[in-house]
C-alpha cells in the first residue's frame, strides 16, 4: 500500500486531472489524500450558496472512494493564491510531515492558470526531497504538456471519474466537465500506450526506494 496525495488548487481540479487514477488506486487498496486550496466562492453566481463547491467536492471525492478524514479543504480566494504562496507552502510542509506521502500529484508546471502555477511550484518545493511527484493534465490550460508517464485505466475507472465530476452541478456548463470530453481524452491517452483508457502525467521527481 502506498500513500498518495492529490493537490488541487480549486475543488474539481484533482478529479479532472487524475480522477480515473484515484479510482484505480483506491480499488488497489492505496491510501489516498486530497487537498483543495480554494472553494472559489467568489466565482459562483450570486444565487448559489457560498459553500456550494465545498459541498460538491465532498460528494465527488466520496464517489471516488476517498475517506472524508483524508479530505483537506482551504478557503483561499480564487485567482489570488499567489498572494498567499508562503502560507500555502507552510501548509504543504505541515501536510508532508503529517502524511509523508509516497507519490504526490500536482497541476502541470506548464499550466497557465495563475492559481495552478502557484500551487504546483509550492508543492514542488515542499515535496522535492521526500516523494515522487507527477503533474496531471488539464489540457484547456496548456500550450504544451509532456505526456511521458501513463496510468492505464479500465472503463469502470473512467466512468467513476465521470460520476464524480457530475457531482459538480454548479460547473456543468463548462465544456471540460462534459462526459464525452472526459471519455475521449482517456481514450486518446489509452491509444498512445496500447490500452483502452489512460491518464497522462508529467514526471518531476520519481523515487524508487
C-alpha positions as CSV (number, residue, x, y, z in Angstrom):
1,X,0.0,0.0,0.0
2,X,1.2,3.5,-0.9
3,X,0.2,6.9,0.4
4,X,-0.8,9.2,-2.4
5,X,-1.6,12.9,-2.1
6,X,-3.7,14.7,-4.7
7,X,-3.1,18.5,-4.6
8,X,-5.9,20.5,-6.2
9,X,-5.7,24.3,-6.4
10,X,-9.5,24.5,-6.7
11,X,-12.2,22.0,-6.0
12,X,-12.6,19.7,-9.0
13,X,-9.0,20.1,-10.4
14,X,-7.8,16.9,-8.8
15,X,-10.7,14.9,-10.2
16,X,-10.4,16.4,-13.6
17,X,-6.6,15.7,-13.7
18,X,-6.5,12.2,-12.2
19,X,-9.9,11.1,-11.2
20,X,-9.6,7.8,-13.0
21,X,-6.3,7.1,-11.4
22,X,-7.7,7.9,-8.0
23,X,-10.5,5.3,-8.6
24,X,-7.9,2.7,-9.7
25,X,-5.6,3.4,-6.7
26,X,-8.4,3.1,-4.2
27,X,-9.5,-0.1,-5.7
28,X,-6.0,-1.4,-5.3
29,X,-6.0,-0.6,-1.6
30,X,-3.8,2.5,-1.6
31,X,-4.3,5.4,0.9
32,X,-5.4,8.5,-0.9
33,X,-5.4,12.0,0.5
34,X,-6.9,15.1,-1.3
35,X,-6.2,18.8,-0.5
36,X,-8.0,21.7,-2.2
37,X,-6.8,25.2,-1.6
38,X,-9.8,27.2,-2.8
39,X,-13.6,26.6,-3.0
40,X,-13.8,29.5,-5.4
41,X,-16.7,31.2,-3.6
42,X,-16.1,34.4,-5.5
43,X,-16.6,32.7,-8.9
44,X,-20.1,31.3,-8.0
45,X,-23.2,33.0,-9.3
46,X,-25.0,35.0,-6.6
47,X,-28.0,32.7,-6.5
48,X,-25.8,29.8,-5.3
49,X,-24.8,29.3,-1.6
50,X,-21.2,30.2,-0.9
51,X,-20.4,26.7,0.3
52,X,-21.6,25.1,-3.0
53,X,-18.2,23.9,-4.2
54,X,-17.3,22.7,-0.7
55,X,-20.4,20.5,-0.6
56,X,-19.7,19.3,-4.2
57,X,-16.1,18.3,-3.6
58,X,-17.1,16.3,-0.5
59,X,-19.6,14.4,-2.6
60,X,-17.2,14.0,-5.6
61,X,-14.4,12.6,-3.5
62,X,-16.8,10.3,-1.7
63,X,-17.9,8.9,-5.0
64,X,-14.2,8.2,-5.9
65,X,-13.8,6.5,-2.5
66,X,-11.6,9.0,-0.7
67,X,-12.4,8.8,3.1
68,X,-13.8,12.1,4.5
69,X,-10.9,12.2,7.0
70,X,-8.5,12.3,4.1
71,X,-10.0,15.4,2.6
72,X,-8.5,18.8,3.4
73,X,-10.2,22.0,2.3
74,X,-8.9,25.5,2.5
75,X,-10.8,28.6,1.5
76,X,-8.2,30.9,0.0
77,X,-9.6,33.4,-2.6
78,X,-9.7,32.2,-6.2
79,X,-7.2,33.7,-8.6
80,X,-5.3,35.2,-5.6
81,X,-3.3,32.2,-4.4
82,X,-0.1,33.9,-5.4
83,X,-0.7,36.5,-2.7
84,X,-0.6,33.7,0.0
85,X,2.1,31.4,-1.6
86,X,4.2,31.3,1.6
87,X,1.1,30.3,3.6
88,X,0.4,27.6,1.1
89,X,4.0,26.4,1.2
90,X,3.8,26.2,5.0
91,X,0.6,24.2,4.9
92,X,2.1,21.8,2.4
93,X,5.1,21.3,4.6
94,X,2.8,20.6,7.5
95,X,0.9,18.1,5.4
96,X,4.2,16.5,4.3
97,X,5.2,16.0,7.9
98,X,1.8,14.6,8.9
99,X,1.1,12.3,5.9
100,X,4.5,11.7,4.4
101,X,3.1,10.6,1.0
102,X,5.0,8.3,-1.4
103,X,3.5,10.0,-4.5
104,X,2.2,13.5,-4.9
105,X,0.0,14.6,-7.8
106,X,0.2,18.3,-8.7
107,X,-1.0,20.5,-11.6
108,X,1.4,20.6,-14.5
109,X,4.2,23.1,-14.2
110,X,3.1,24.1,-17.8
111,X,-0.4,25.1,-16.5
112,X,-1.1,28.7,-17.4
113,X,-3.7,29.4,-14.7
114,X,-2.1,31.6,-12.0
115,X,-3.5,29.6,-9.1
116,X,-2.4,26.3,-10.6
117,X,1.1,27.7,-11.2
118,X,1.4,28.9,-7.6
119,X,0.2,25.6,-6.1
120,X,2.4,23.5,-8.4
121,X,5.6,25.4,-7.6
122,X,5.0,25.4,-3.8
123,X,4.2,21.7,-3.9
124,X,7.4,21.1,-5.8
125,X,9.3,23.0,-3.1
126,X,7.5,21.1,-0.3
127,X,7.9,17.6,-1.6
128,X,11.0,17.6,-3.8
129,X,13.2,15.7,-1.3
130,X,10.6,13.2,0.0
131,X,8.2,12.0,-2.6
132,X,7.7,11.1,-6.3
133,X,5.9,14.0,-8.0
134,X,3.7,13.8,-11.1
135,X,1.9,16.6,-12.9
136,X,-1.6,16.0,-14.1
137,X,-3.2,17.2,-17.3
138,X,-5.8,19.9,-17.7
139,X,-5.4,20.5,-21.4
140,X,-7.5,23.6,-21.7
141,X,-4.9,25.4,-19.6
142,X,-1.8,24.2,-21.5
143,X,0.1,25.3,-24.5
144,X,2.4,22.3,-24.1
145,X,2.2,19.1,-22.0
146,X,4.8,16.4,-21.9
147,X,2.9,13.1,-21.8
148,X,5.7,10.8,-20.7
149,X,4.0,8.9,-17.9
150,X,0.8,7.0,-18.3
151,X,-1.6,5.3,-15.9
152,X,-3.7,2.6,-17.6
153,X,-7.3,2.6,-16.7
154,X,-10.3,0.3,-17.2
155,X,-13.6,1.7,-18.4
156,X,-15.0,1.4,-14.9
157,X,-12.4,3.8,-13.6
158,X,-13.2,6.4,-16.3
159,X,-16.9,6.0,-15.5
160,X,-16.2,6.6,-11.8
161,X,-14.4,9.8,-12.8
162,X,-17.4,10.9,-14.9
163,X,-19.7,10.1,-12.0
164,X,-17.6,12.1,-9.5
165,X,-17.4,15.1,-11.8
166,X,-21.2,15.1,-12.2
167,X,-21.4,15.9,-8.5
168,X,-20.3,19.4,-9.5
169,X,-23.7,20.5,-10.6
170,X,-22.6,24.2,-10.4
171,X,-20.0,23.5,-13.1
172,X,-21.9,21.5,-15.6
173,X,-21.9,24.5,-18.1
174,X,-18.1,24.1,-18.6
175,X,-17.1,22.1,-21.7
176,X,-14.4,20.2,-19.9
177,X,-16.9,18.8,-17.5
178,X,-18.9,17.0,-20.2
179,X,-18.7,13.2,-20.0
180,X,-17.9,12.9,-23.7
181,X,-14.8,15.0,-23.3
182,X,-13.6,13.0,-20.2
183,X,-14.1,9.7,-22.0
184,X,-12.5,11.0,-25.2
185,X,-9.3,12.2,-23.5
186,X,-9.0,9.0,-21.6
187,X,-9.4,7.1,-24.9
188,X,-6.8,9.2,-26.6
189,X,-4.3,8.7,-23.8
190,X,-5.0,5.0,-23.8
191,X,-4.4,4.8,-27.6
192,X,-0.9,6.2,-27.0
193,X,0.1,3.2,-24.9
194,X,-2.0,0.4,-26.5
195,X,-4.8,0.1,-23.9
196,X,-8.4,1.2,-23.9
197,X,-8.1,4.1,-21.5
198,X,-5.4,6.0,-19.6
199,X,-4.4,9.3,-17.9
200,X,-1.2,11.0,-18.8
201,X,1.2,12.8,-16.4
202,X,4.4,14.8,-16.5
203,X,7.3,13.5,-14.3
204,X,9.1,15.9,-12.0
205,X,10.5,13.5,-9.5
206,X,10.5,9.7,-9.4
207,X,11.9,7.9,-6.4
208,X,12.4,4.2,-6.1
209,X,13.2,3.0,-2.6
